Amino acid sequence: MAKFLHHLFVCENVRPPGHPKGCCSEKGSPAIRQRLKDEIDARGWRKIVRANAAGCLDQCERGVTVVVYPGNVWYGGVTLEDVPEILDSLGRGEVVERLAMPEEKITGRAAPPGGLLACAPPPRPAEPRRLP
């Protein structure tokens, strides 16, 4: 079996009611993941793109979080209405900039000069990988 070209991890973490950070599940992440799966299937991408449920990605206060690999793209505040745009951009090898979270929002600090050597993500390909 061939490997998937892309994984979209959707935070479906559940926190207790009233938690100050909130939780992505409470904000509709299960429905967003289902919509991603339905749209992926409708586009004929089922064998090359996968929408996965994820545990806590520690970004719940920013709304539903979706992480796309490869590419290390983190989207925040994702809604059901954003799903087609995310998949359209994925198909073109692009990023939805209005949803993309900068490094300092994800980790609380800017990326170090030169990056992390031991666990740095691979560089984005010079030529975007387009999906059929």
C-alpha positions, 0 to 999 in steps of 0.5 A: 500500500502506498503512503498517504501524501498528506495527513490533516490532524484535527484536534478533538481534545475534550476538557471539562466544562468551564475550562479557561482554554476551552476545547476544540471538541466543544468548538465543533472539531468532530464535525470539521474532521467529518467534513474533511473526510467527506470532502476528501472522499468527494475529491477522490483523494481517499487513498492519498490524503487522510483526516485524523483525529488528534489529541490535545495540540495545546491550541484550544484557546485559538479555536479548532486546530488543524495541522497539515503534514508534511509541511508543518502547517498549523491552522487555527480557528478553523470552521466548517466553512473553511474546509473547502478552502483548506483542501483547495489550497492543499491541492494547489500546494499552497497555505491558507494564510488567514488561518495559518498560525505563526510559530510564536503563536504555536510555541510562545516564541519565535523560531530560533535562528537556524532552526532546530537541528534534531527535530526540524521539519523537512523544508517545503518543496520548491515545487508545490506538490499538486493533488489530482 
